[in-house]
Amino acid sequence: MKRREVVRLLLKNRKDLLVIAGLGSTAWDITAAGDSPLNFPMWGAMGQAAMIGLGLALAQPKRRVLVITGDGEMLMGLGALATIGVQQPSNLTVVVIDNERYGETGMQETHTAHGVDLAAIARAAGFVSGVLVRDAAGVATLRTAIHAAPGPHFAQVKVAVEKVPLVLPPREGTLLKNRFRAALLGPAAALE
């Protein structure tokens, strides 16, 4: 599967879904699918997307939260899976776009290229579901879970190794924070 197509399908008709994207490629993927003030792409915080998603899910229990990150970043932050498993936020889904490469440092193989099963780790940590997705039918099932099924959910989505054009979100951290807060909490929240 192609990463941009997977992300586009996951975000199609997203309504008020809150989306956190990991550093690099996944931030570009969500932007290519359509920039939104309810997107919060990470700049310079590798390994932190899942924890930011957890905090957001706990602070906004009536909203659905989707973290889209890469295999390299998830491997860096495996402890986040244990914390999410203990906290059990029913409104959180973590999706790892797994091309088995560290895209930001030269496309070296990650441990998932050698059999590390992130979905099994998530299940062992206490996620309600942890699945390995390899086809469009799996993406469709995942999309349903993101929007409706009680979680936390985890999906490791295998995608092709490919170079895709950069589609950069805004790079200014303050702007991203303020637009996300305003979209989530109202215009006055951006001033706090």
C-alpha positions, 0 to 999 in steps of 0.5 A: 500500500502507499502511505499517502493513500492510507492516510487519505482514507483514514482522514476522509470525512474526518468531521471533528477528529483530532489528529496528532502526527509524528515528526517528518513523513506522517506530518507531511502525509496528514497535510497532503490529505488536507491541512486542518486546524484540528491537525497537530503535526510535530516538529522536532519532537521525535518519539512524543506523538503517542504521549501527546495524543494520550494527553489530548485524549484524557483532556478531551474524553468526548472527542476522538483522537488519532495519532499517526506516526512512523515506525521509527518514532514509535520504536523510539517511544515504546514506553508510551504504549505501556502508559496508554495501556494503563490509562485505557483512553477509549477515544484514542487510536494510534496508527503506525505507518510502517515502511520499515525505514527511518525516513528522516535519517537516510532510509536505514531499516528499522527493527520492524524490517527484522520482525519486530511486531508493534501490534503485538507489543501494543496488545501486550501493553493492554490496548483493546486491539492491536492489528497489523494491516496490509490491505485496503480492507484492513484500512477500512476496518481500522477507519471504523474503529477510529470513529466509533469503537471504544479503544484504545486501538493500535494499528501497524499499517505496512506501506511501500518504501517510497519517496513522496513529495514534501507537503509541509504543514506550517512550521511555526510552533506557536501558530500550530498551537494557537490554531489547534487550541482555537479550533478545539476550545474556541478563539479565546483559547488561542490567547491563553 
